[in-house]
Amino acid sequence: MDTSSAPARGPSPDTTRAGDAVRTGGPSANPGGEPRDTDAPDTDSVGPSRASRRRRTVLLLLALTAVTSATALVAGLLSWAPDPPEPTRPLTVAEAERLAAMRVTNLRDLRAGLHVTVGAGAARTELVGWVDWSRPLLYLDVGGPGAGAERGLLQSAGSVLVTRPDPAAVPTPAAPPLVPPADGWRLHHLTPGAGLAPVLDLLLGLAADRPDPSPAMDGVDARWVARDVVAAGPVDVVQAPLPTAIPSSPASAATGGTAATGPDGSTRYWLDRDGRLHKLVTRLPGAGPVTVLLNRIDRPTLSPVDALGGRPGLPRALTDAEQRRLDRLPARLRGQGGATLTLTAPVGTDTNLRGAGWLSWAARTAYVAVADLGVPDRRTLLHRDAAGLSRTDVPASAGGGGTAEVPGRPPFPVPAGSWRSTRSPRDDLDLLVDAAVAAAGPVALRGAAVRVREDLAAGRTVDVVELRTADVRLRYWIDRDGSLRRVELHTGPGAWAQVDLSPAVVPRLNPPPRNASGPPRPGAR
């Protein structure tokens, strides 16, 4: 067999070289069997040192960057100053138009919530409540450390102001109850040009039925002051005098006085883009600094108290059924015989009367004990019959007792004393009692009466019917059964006095001794 071409047995060249390499220290196989590259660097000794140097270099650069940034930040903070405010400037045409239309906008919105601060520090007075520019009507809680004798509830309708004093109330201001208390209200007099008088005039005067003259056209120095943000959103702060149509008080208006300017020289208004007023800062003579905050969302329907006429309603002509009840009223009252009565009569700014007694429609007689809140220890006994009206003044203990706010009924028998007599009514008290007795006589003809509104009296639904003559305005509250529940009289100061009636058996009301007529008492027309 030919074996010349068979490979020679023995180690291969590659094996020989590998063995030689082992012997001579040359490249050897790695653990995976691959040969090492004799030209590659020794990463076991060089690699870790070079990576460490790179990490140190990166960390050093980051540290230098942080130090540089901190240094720049500190330097910037030390040298930073806020951007200067926008300078004041004259109003643009649009801004002037918004200011001129501000009072019309208030009247269009009808009502707004109020928080008014008058004065500062321990003399500060806080007014919280609402204004209804459509009536106009103010309903406020008066508080704060400087409220003094004015502390309590207040309602003002035009020139007529009534209060419900509460000297024990906490000084912290709070919104008054939406439904006002029915009792305790009295006609009140504010000193013109001082205290709250100019403030109330300002609040009611913030509405008008036509725009004010534009500042640009009227030569008024009005300027844009700043931008601000209130709860309702962004506003412009505008500086301008109060409209000349807003007197600071009736007294200052009569003497030609005007409202003083604010600490910066003028009143400031916070107006939104629609011309709605959200804040006003000014200074009024007799009152000092005044800040008015308006809540344009808090705008409930307000209810005037009885002394201000109650809810205005929608006066209209009587229906046939209402006219029949009015026509039959005298006969029904005579059939009932009589009633007990309670009297509430604000007949003067310093004369607020309360009374209790009886009324006989059958005998055309009334007998009432009357207390004046300003003279709580005295009573006036008033007797009315076909011969006229008579009065006498006695101590409270001899006049039925009770309190000035809730007096007792007059004593029996009718006491002797210095009775003053007159044939006809001479003041609002006489007129009110006489009108209640005269309701059993002839009533106004068809067309002379209007229905003011529907209301409630002693839990009964009534129609409030107003009768007007040349001298007086009377209101009869007639329930659906045809009974008379209340008689109201519009008094000289502009308030409403009431006699509330409850059908009852009435004792015999004997006449008092007759004396010569005495002088008219305070509150006479």
C-alpha positions as CSV (number, residue, x, y, z in Angstrom):
1,M,0.0,0.0,0.0
2,D,1.3,3.5,-1.0
3,T,1.8,5.6,2.0
4,S,3.9,8.4,0.5
5,S,1.1,11.0,0.4
6,A,-0.2,10.4,4.0
7,P,0.6,13.2,6.5
8,A,3.4,12.6,8.8
9,R,2.3,11.8,12.3
10,G,3.5,14.1,15.1
11,P,2.7,17.5,16.5
12,S,1.3,20.0,14.1
13,P,3.0,23.3,13.5
14,D,0.4,25.2,15.5
15,T,0.8,22.9,18.4
16,T,4.6,23.3,18.2
17,R,4.3,27.1,18.2
18,A,2.0,27.0,21.1
19,G,4.3,24.9,23.0
20,D,7.2,27.1,22.1
21,A,5.4,30.0,23.3
22,V,4.8,28.5,26.6
23,R,8.4,27.7,26.9
24,T,9.7,31.0,25.8
25,G,7.2,33.2,27.6
26,G,5.4,34.3,24.4
27,P,1.7,34.7,23.9
28,S,-0.3,32.0,25.3
29,A,-3.9,31.0,25.0
30,N,-6.5,32.8,27.2
31,P,-8.8,30.8,29.4
32,G,-11.3,30.6,26.5
33,G,-8.7,29.2,24.2
34,E,-8.1,32.4,22.2
35,P,-4.6,33.6,21.8
36,R,-3.6,36.9,23.4
37,D,-2.6,39.8,21.2
38,T,0.9,40.7,22.1
39,D,0.4,44.3,20.9
40,A,-2.6,45.0,23.2
41,P,-2.0,47.1,26.3
42,D,-2.0,45.6,29.7
43,T,-5.5,46.6,30.9
44,D,-5.1,44.9,34.2
45,S,-2.6,47.5,35.3
46,V,-3.2,50.6,33.1
47,G,-7.1,50.6,32.7
48,P,-8.2,51.3,36.3
49,S,-5.7,54.2,36.8
50,R,-6.9,56.0,33.7
51,A,-10.6,55.7,34.5
52,S,-10.0,57.0,38.0
53,R,-8.3,60.1,36.5
54,R,-11.2,60.7,34.2
55,R,-13.7,60.5,37.1
56,R,-11.7,62.9,39.2
57,T,-11.5,65.3,36.2
58,V,-15.3,65.2,35.7
59,L,-16.0,65.7,39.4
60,L,-13.6,68.7,39.5
61,L,-15.3,70.3,36.5
62,L,-18.8,69.8,38.1
63,A,-17.6,71.4,41.3
64,L,-16.1,74.3,39.5
65,T,-19.3,74.8,37.6
66,A,-21.4,74.7,40.8
67,V,-19.1,77.2,42.5
68,T,-19.3,79.5,39.5
69,S,-23.1,79.3,39.3
70,A,-23.5,79.9,43.1
71,T,-21.2,82.9,42.9
72,A,-23.1,84.3,40.0
73,L,-26.4,83.7,41.8
74,V,-25.3,85.5,44.9
75,A,-23.9,88.4,42.9
76,G,-27.2,88.6,41.0
77,L,-29.3,88.6,44.2
78,L,-27.2,91.3,45.8
79,S,-27.5,93.5,42.7
80,W,-31.2,92.7,41.8
81,A,-33.9,95.3,42.1
82,P,-37.6,94.9,41.2
83,D,-38.8,96.4,38.0
84,P,-40.1,99.9,38.6
85,P,-43.9,100.2,38.7
86,E,-45.6,101.6,35.7
87,P,-45.8,105.3,36.0
88,T,-49.1,107.0,36.5
89,R,-50.6,108.5,33.4
90,P,-53.8,110.2,32.1
91,L,-56.7,107.9,31.5
92,T,-57.2,106.5,28.1
93,V,-60.6,107.2,26.4
94,A,-61.8,103.7,27.3
95,E,-60.8,104.1,31.0
96,A,-62.4,107.5,31.2
97,E,-65.7,106.1,29.8
98,R,-65.6,103.2,32.3
99,L,-65.2,105.7,35.2
100,A,-67.9,107.9,33.9
101,A,-70.3,104.9,33.6
102,M,-69.5,103.4,37.0
103,R,-72.6,104.7,38.8
104,V,-74.9,103.6,36.0
105,T,-73.3,100.2,36.1
106,N,-74.0,100.0,39.8
107,L,-77.7,100.9,39.3
108,R,-77.9,98.3,36.5
109,D,-76.5,95.6,38.8
110,L,-79.2,96.6,41.5
111,R,-77.4,95.4,44.6
112,A,-74.0,94.5,46.1
113,G,-72.5,93.2,49.3
114,L,-70.6,95.8,51.5
115,H,-67.8,95.9,53.9
116,V,-67.0,99.4,54.9
117,T,-64.2,100.6,57.3
118,V,-64.5,104.1,58.7
119,G,-61.6,105.6,60.7
120,A,-58.7,103.6,62.0
121,G,-57.4,102.0,65.1
122,A,-59.5,102.1,68.3
123,A,-61.8,104.6,66.6
124,R,-62.6,102.3,63.7
125,T,-66.2,101.5,62.8
126,E,-67.1,98.5,60.6
127,L,-70.2,98.3,58.4
128,V,-71.1,94.9,56.9
129,G,-74.2,94.2,54.9
130,W,-75.8,95.2,51.6
131,V,-76.8,98.1,49.4
132,D,-79.8,98.1,47.1
133,W,-79.3,101.0,44.7
134,S,-82.6,100.4,42.9
135,R,-84.8,101.3,45.9
136,P,-82.5,102.8,47.4
137,L,-81.9,100.9,50.6
138,L,-79.1,100.1,53.0
139,Y,-79.1,97.2,55.4
140,L,-76.0,97.0,57.6
141,D,-74.6,95.7,60.8
142,V,-72.6,98.4,62.6
143,G,-69.7,97.1,64.7
144,G,-66.0,97.7,65.4
145,P,-64.4,99.2,68.4
146,G,-65.5,102.7,67.5
147,A,-69.2,102.0,66.9
148,G,-70.3,103.3,70.3
149,A,-74.1,104.0,70.5
150,E,-74.5,103.2,66.8
151,R,-73.7,99.5,67.4
152,G,-76.5,97.2,66.1
153,L,-78.5,96.9,63.0
154,L,-79.3,99.8,60.6
155,Q,-81.6,100.3,57.7
156,S,-81.7,103.5,55.6
157,A,-84.1,104.4,52.8
158,G,-83.3,107.7,51.3
159,S,-83.5,110.3,54.1
160,V,-85.2,107.9,56.6
161,L,-83.0,105.9,58.9
162,V,-84.0,103.4,61.5
163,T,-81.8,101.4,63.9
164,R,-82.1,98.5,66.2
165,P,-79.5,99.2,68.9
166,D,-77.6,96.4,70.5
167,P,-75.0,97.8,72.8
168,A,-74.0,94.3,74.1
169,A,-73.2,93.0,70.7
170,V,-69.6,91.8,70.1
171,P,-67.4,94.4,68.3
172,T,-66.5,91.9,65.6
173,P,-68.4,92.8,62.4
174,A,-70.7,90.3,60.9
175,A,-73.4,90.3,58.2
176,P,-76.9,91.1,59.5
177,P,-79.6,88.4,59.3
178,L,-81.1,88.3,55.8
179,V,-84.6,88.4,57.3
180,P,-84.5,91.4,59.7
181,P,-86.0,91.1,63.2
182,A,-89.5,92.5,63.4
183,D,-89.2,94.3,66.7
184,G,-86.9,96.8,68.3
185,W,-86.6,99.3,65.4
186,R,-86.7,103.0,66.0
187,L,-86.3,106.2,64.0
188,H,-82.8,107.5,64.4
189,H,-81.1,110.8,63.8
190,L,-77.5,111.1,62.7
191,T,-75.6,114.4,63.1
192,P,-75.3,115.8,59.6
193,G,-71.7,115.9,58.3
194,A,-70.3,113.7,61.0
195,G,-69.9,110.1,62.0
196,L,-71.8,107.7,59.7
197,A,-74.0,110.3,58.0
198,P,-71.5,111.2,55.1
199,V,-70.6,107.5,54.7
200,L,-74.2,106.5,54.2
201,D,-74.7,109.3,51.7
202,L,-71.6,108.1,49.8
203,L,-72.9,104.5,49.7
204,L,-76.3,105.4,48.4
205,G,-74.8,108.0,46.0
206,L,-72.7,105.4,44.2
207,A,-75.5,104.8,41.7
208,A,-77.1,107.1,39.0
209,D,-79.4,106.7,36.1
210,R,-77.1,108.5,33.7
211,P,-73.3,108.6,33.2
212,D,-71.2,111.2,34.9
213,P,-69.3,113.7,32.7
214,S,-66.2,112.1,31.3
215,P,-63.1,113.2,33.2
216,A,-61.5,114.2,29.9
217,M,-64.5,116.4,28.9
218,D,-65.0,117.8,32.4
219,G,-61.5,118.9,33.0
220,V,-61.1,116.6,36.0
221,D,-57.6,115.5,36.9
222,A,-58.1,111.7,36.7
223,R,-55.2,109.3,36.3
224,W,-54.5,105.6,35.9
225,V,-52.4,104.5,38.9
226,A,-51.8,100.8,38.9
227,R,-53.0,97.3,38.1
228,D,-54.2,95.1,40.9
229,V,-56.0,91.8,41.4
230,V,-59.1,91.4,43.6
231,A,-61.2,88.3,44.3
232,A,-63.2,88.8,41.1
233,G,-60.1,89.2,38.9
234,P,-57.8,91.9,37.5
235,V,-58.7,95.6,38.0
236,D,-57.3,99.0,37.2
237,V,-56.8,101.4,40.0
238,V,-58.0,104.9,38.9
239,Q,-57.5,108.1,40.8
240,A,-60.2,110.8,40.5
241,P,-62.4,113.0,42.7
242,L,-65.8,111.8,43.9
243,P,-68.6,112.7,41.4
244,T,-69.9,116.1,42.3
245,A,-73.4,114.6,42.5
246,I,-72.4,112.8,45.7
247,P,-72.5,115.2,48.7
248,S,-70.6,114.1,51.7
249,S,-73.7,114.8,53.8
250,P,-76.9,116.9,53.6
251,A,-75.3,119.5,55.8
252,S,-72.2,119.8,53.6
253,A,-74.3,119.9,50.5
254,A,-76.3,122.8,51.8
255,T,-73.1,124.7,52.6
256,G,-71.4,123.8,49.3
257,G,-68.9,121.4,51.0
258,T,-67.4,118.5,49.1
259,A,-65.7,115.3,50.1
260,A,-62.0,115.6,51.0
261,T,-59.4,113.8,49.0
262,G,-57.6,110.6,50.0
263,P,-54.0,110.5,51.4
264,D,-52.6,110.6,47.9
265,G,-54.6,113.6,46.9
266,S,-57.7,112.0,45.5
267,T,-60.2,109.2,45.7
268,R,-59.2,105.8,44.3
269,Y,-61.4,103.4,42.5
270,W,-60.7,99.7,41.7
271,L,-62.6,99.1,38.4
272,D,-62.8,96.0,36.3
273,R,-63.0,95.8,32.5
274,D,-66.8,96.1,32.6
275,G,-66.7,99.3,34.7
276,R,-67.8,97.5,38.0
277,L,-66.5,99.0,41.1
278,H,-64.9,96.6,43.5
279,K,-63.1,98.9,46.0
280,L,-63.1,102.6,46.8
281,V,-60.7,104.5,49.1
282,T,-61.4,108.1,50.1
283,R,-61.5,110.5,53.0
284,L,-64.7,112.2,54.1
285,P,-65.0,115.3,56.4
286,G,-66.4,114.3,59.8
287,A,-65.6,110.6,59.1
288,G,-62.0,110.4,58.2
289,P,-60.5,107.6,56.0
290,V,-63.1,105.4,54.4
291,T,-62.5,102.1,52.6
292,V,-65.4,100.5,50.7
293,L,-65.2,96.8,49.6
294,L,-68.0,95.6,47.3
295,N,-68.9,92.0,46.7
296,R,-70.6,91.9,43.3
297,I,-71.8,88.3,43.7
298,D,-73.4,88.6,47.2
299,R,-76.6,90.5,46.1
300,P,-79.8,89.1,47.8
301,T,-83.2,90.7,47.7
302,L,-83.5,92.9,50.7
303,S,-86.6,93.4,52.9
304,P,-87.2,96.8,54.4
305,V,-88.6,96.7,58.0
306,D,-92.2,97.8,58.7
307,A,-91.0,101.3,59.8
308,L,-89.8,101.8,56.2
309,G,-93.0,100.5,54.7
310,G,-92.1,96.8,54.3
311,R,-91.7,95.2,50.9
312,P,-92.6,97.7,48.1
313,G,-94.7,95.3,46.1
314,L,-96.4,96.2,42.8
315,P,-99.3,98.7,43.4
316,R,-102.3,98.1,41.2
317,A,-106.0,98.8,41.2
318,L,-108.3,96.7,43.4
319,T,-110.0,93.7,41.9
320,D,-113.8,93.5,42.3
321,A,-113.4,91.0,45.2
322,E,-110.9,93.3,47.0
323,Q,-113.1,96.3,46.5
324,R,-116.1,94.4,48.0
325,R,-114.1,93.5,51.1
326,L,-113.1,97.2,51.5
327,D,-116.7,98.4,51.0
328,R,-118.0,95.9,53.6
329,L,-115.2,96.6,56.1
330,P,-117.1,99.2,58.3
331,A,-120.1,96.9,58.8
332,R,-117.9,93.9,59.6
333,L,-115.9,95.9,62.2
334,R,-119.0,97.1,63.9
335,G,-120.2,93.5,64.0
336,Q,-116.9,92.3,65.6
337,G,-117.3,94.9,68.3
338,G,-113.7,95.6,69.2
339,A,-110.1,94.5,69.5
340,T,-107.0,94.7,71.5
341,L,-104.3,96.9,70.0
342,T,-100.5,97.3,70.0
343,L,-99.0,100.5,68.7
344,T,-95.5,101.2,67.1
345,A,-95.1,104.7,66.0
346,P,-91.9,106.4,64.9
347,V,-93.3,110.0,64.8
348,G,-90.1,112.0,65.1
349,T,-86.3,111.6,65.0
350,D,-86.3,111.6,68.8
351,T,-89.8,110.3,69.4
352,N,-90.4,106.6,69.1
353,L,-93.7,105.5,70.7
354,R,-95.0,102.1,71.8
355,G,-98.5,101.5,73.0
356,A,-101.1,99.0,74.2
357,G,-104.8,99.2,74.8
358,W,-108.3,98.6,73.5
359,L,-110.5,99.8,70.6
360,S,-114.3,99.6,70.3
361,W,-115.7,100.0,66.8
362,A,-119.2,99.7,68.2
363,A,-118.7,102.6,70.6
364,R,-116.2,104.5,68.4
365,T,-113.8,104.6,71.3
366,A,-110.1,103.8,72.0
367,Y,-108.1,103.8,75.2
368,V,-104.3,103.4,75.0
369,A,-101.2,103.6,77.2
370,V,-98.3,105.0,75.2
371,A,-94.6,104.9,76.2
372,D,-91.9,107.0,74.7
373,L,-88.6,105.1,74.4
374,G,-86.7,108.3,75.3
375,V,-88.7,108.7,78.5
376,P,-89.2,105.2,79.8
377,D,-90.5,106.1,83.3
378,R,-93.5,108.0,82.0
379,R,-96.7,107.0,80.2
380,T,-99.2,109.0,78.1
381,L,-102.8,107.8,78.5
382,L,-104.8,108.6,75.3
383,H,-108.6,108.3,75.1
384,R,-110.6,108.8,71.9
385,D,-114.4,108.9,71.7
386,A,-117.1,110.8,69.8
387,A,-116.3,114.0,71.7
388,G,-112.6,114.1,70.6
389,L,-109.2,113.0,72.0
390,S,-107.9,113.5,75.5
391,R,-104.5,112.8,77.1
392,T,-102.8,112.8,80.4
393,D,-99.2,112.0,81.5
394,V,-98.6,109.7,84.5
395,P,-95.8,107.7,86.0
396,A,-95.2,104.3,84.3
397,S,-96.4,102.4,87.4
398,A,-99.7,104.3,87.3
399,G,-100.1,103.9,83.5
400,G,-100.2,100.2,83.2
401,G,-96.6,99.3,83.9
402,G,-94.5,97.1,81.6
403,T,-91.4,98.3,79.8
404,A,-91.0,101.2,77.4
405,E,-90.6,98.7,74.6
406,V,-93.6,96.6,75.7
407,P,-95.9,98.8,77.8
408,G,-98.9,97.3,79.6
409,R,-102.5,98.2,78.9
410,P,-103.9,101.3,80.6
411,P,-105.5,101.1,84.0
412,F,-109.2,100.8,85.0
413,P,-111.1,102.8,86.0
414,V,-109.8,105.7,83.9
415,P,-107.8,107.8,86.4
416,A,-108.6,111.4,87.2
417,G,-105.9,113.8,86.3
418,S,-104.9,116.7,84.2
419,W,-106.5,115.6,80.9
420,R,-105.9,117.7,77.8
421,S,-108.6,117.6,75.2
422,T,-108.9,118.4,71.6
423,R,-111.7,118.0,69.0
424,S,-109.5,116.9,66.1
425,P,-106.2,115.1,65.8
426,R,-103.2,117.3,66.2
427,D,-100.2,115.0,65.7
428,D,-99.3,111.6,64.2
429,L,-100.3,109.7,67.3
430,D,-103.7,111.2,67.3
431,L,-104.1,110.6,63.6
432,L,-103.1,106.9,63.9
433,V,-105.5,106.1,66.7
434,D,-108.3,108.1,65.1
435,A,-107.7,106.3,61.8
436,A,-108.0,102.9,63.5
437,V,-111.3,103.9,65.1
438,A,-112.6,105.6,61.9
439,A,-112.1,102.4,59.8
440,A,-115.7,101.5,61.0
441,G,-117.0,104.6,59.3
442,P,-117.4,105.5,55.6
443,V,-114.5,104.4,53.5
444,A,-112.9,105.7,50.3
445,L,-114.9,105.4,47.1
446,R,-113.9,103.1,44.3
447,G,-110.8,104.2,42.5
448,A,-109.3,106.0,45.6
449,A,-107.5,102.9,46.8
450,V,-104.7,100.8,45.4
451,R,-103.5,97.3,46.5
452,V,-99.8,97.6,47.4
453,R,-99.0,93.9,48.0
454,E,-99.9,90.6,49.7
455,D,-98.5,90.1,53.1
456,L,-98.9,88.2,56.4
457,A,-100.3,89.4,59.7
458,A,-100.8,87.1,62.7
459,G,-100.3,84.1,60.4
460,R,-103.1,85.3,58.0
461,T,-102.7,86.3,54.4
462,V,-103.7,89.9,53.9
463,D,-104.1,92.5,51.2
464,V,-102.3,95.7,51.9
465,V,-104.6,98.5,50.6
466,E,-103.4,102.1,50.5
467,L,-105.8,105.0,50.8
468,R,-104.5,108.5,50.0
469,T,-106.1,111.8,50.8
470,A,-104.8,115.3,50.5
471,D,-103.5,115.1,54.1
472,V,-102.6,111.5,54.9
473,R,-101.5,108.2,53.5
474,L,-103.2,105.2,55.3
475,R,-102.8,101.5,54.7
476,Y,-105.4,98.9,55.7
477,W,-104.3,95.3,56.1
478,I,-107.4,93.3,55.3
479,D,-107.4,89.5,55.5
480,R,-109.4,87.3,53.1
481,D,-112.3,87.0,55.6
482,G,-112.7,90.8,55.5
483,S,-111.2,91.5,59.0
484,L,-108.9,94.5,59.7
485,R,-105.5,93.3,61.0
486,R,-103.4,96.5,60.9
487,V,-103.7,100.2,60.2
488,E,-100.6,102.1,59.0
489,L,-100.0,105.8,58.8
490,H,-97.2,107.6,56.9
491,T,-95.8,109.9,59.5
492,G,-94.3,113.4,59.1
493,P,-90.6,112.2,59.2
494,G,-91.4,109.8,56.3
495,A,-91.6,106.5,58.4
496,W,-94.6,104.3,58.8
497,A,-96.5,103.9,62.2
498,Q,-98.6,100.8,62.9
499,V,-101.6,99.8,65.0
500,D,-102.0,96.0,65.1
501,L,-105.4,94.7,65.9
502,S,-106.7,91.4,67.3
503,P,-110.5,90.9,67.7
504,A,-111.5,90.6,71.3
505,V,-114.1,91.4,73.9
506,V,-113.5,95.0,75.0
507,P,-114.4,96.4,78.4
508,R,-116.5,99.5,78.7
509,L,-114.2,102.4,77.9
510,N,-115.6,105.2,80.1
511,P,-114.6,108.8,79.1
512,P,-112.1,110.7,81.3
513,P,-112.8,114.1,82.9
514,R,-112.8,116.9,80.2
515,N,-110.4,119.8,80.6
516,A,-109.3,122.6,78.4
517,S,-107.1,121.8,75.5
518,G,-103.4,121.7,76.2
519,P,-100.4,122.7,74.0
520,P,-99.5,120.3,71.2
521,R,-97.0,117.7,72.1
522,P,-93.7,117.1,70.2
523,G,-94.2,115.3,66.9
524,A,-97.2,117.3,65.9
525,R,-97.7,118.0,62.2
